[in-house]
Structures are given as structure tokens and as C-alpha cells.
Amino acid sequence: MASPIHPLSDRVVAVREAVKTTTSSGIYLPDSAKEKSTLAVVVAVGPDVKGVKTDDKIIYKEYSTTELTIDKTEYLVIKEEDILATIK
């Protein structure tokens, strides 16, 4: 997925992964019971980012993002220092 946002310096643009709509036992979760996911897939990186690359799955600090919606896609802009880990 190409990003319409081109991050500067140590910023990363990511798209949040979808939250599960059912529990492991099959119980449906209404929107009010769902937590926002802190997992995302990186779609663009700034020139000073060293630790992650495009298509990496990341875990980030929950309240450290800037959220933008462009063409019905929600993008997150995250500072590299607010990324906690990558997932393989």
C-alpha cells in the first residue's frame, strides 16, 4: 500500500491493524467493547528512521500518534522513539 503521506525526519506512517470482532470462544464484541489496536503496518518511513522499514508490523505507544483519514483510510504518524517493538 502506497502512502499519500511522506513523513519527515524520524516519523513513520502506519495503518492500524483491524481489531478482532469476536473472542476466541466466538462471542461477538460490539464496537463499544473493542479496544483500539496498538498494532500497525508501516507504509512509509522518514529519511532519519533507522529501526523500521516499510511493511514491518509494529507495536506503538497508544497515545503518541497523530491520526489522519485520507480517502477513507486511517493513517497514523508516529515518532520512531514511540515505536516499542516490531513483530515478525
N, C-alpha and C positions, 0 to 999 in steps of 0.2 A: 504494500500500500504506500503510495507516494503521499507525502505531506504537503499541503499548501502553505505550511508554516516553516520558515527557515530560521532555526534557533541561532542566537548569537552566543559568543564566548562559551561558558560552561553549562549551557542549558541543553535539555533533552526534550524532544516532543514524543509523546507516547499516547496510545489508545488503551483505555481501561478494558480489561477482560470482562466478559459478561458474568454476572452473578448467577449462581445456581437458583433455579426456581422451585426445586424440590429438595427435601432432605434425603439422606442415604436410605431411609426407610420408605420413601415415596410420598411423604407428606408435602402438600403444596404450600409454598411460602408466599403470602400476599406482599405487595410492594412495601407496605408499611413495616414489615418484619425483616426486610432484607437490609444487610449492611452494605455500604459501598465497598467495592473491592479495592485492595491496595496492590493488586497485580495488574501490570500493564505490559504492552508490547511496544518497544521503541520503534518509531517510524522515521525519526531524523535526529541527528546529533550536531551540536555546535562545534566549531573548529578547535576549541580548547578541551573538549571532552576526551579523556584517555581511558576510562574504565569500562565503558559500554559501547556497543555498536548497534547499528540498525538490525532489527529482528530479534534482539535479546529480550527475554522476559525478565521483568524487574519487579522488585518489591520496594515501595517508597513510603516515606512518612506521610501519614494520612492528611494532615492539614498544611502541607507545604507546596501545594500545586496551584497553578493558575489554570482555570478551566475555560476553554473556548469551544463554541459549537460552530462549525462551518459545514455547510451542505449536509446537515443532519448527522454529522459525525462529531462526537465529543472528543476533543484533544486536550491533553494535559501538558503543560510546560513545567518542567521540574529542573531544579538546580542539581548538578551532578552530586554535590555533597549530601543531598536529601535522598539519594538512592541508597537503600540499605543492603541490597543483595541482588544477584542475578540467579535465575533458575535455569537449569539445563533440561 
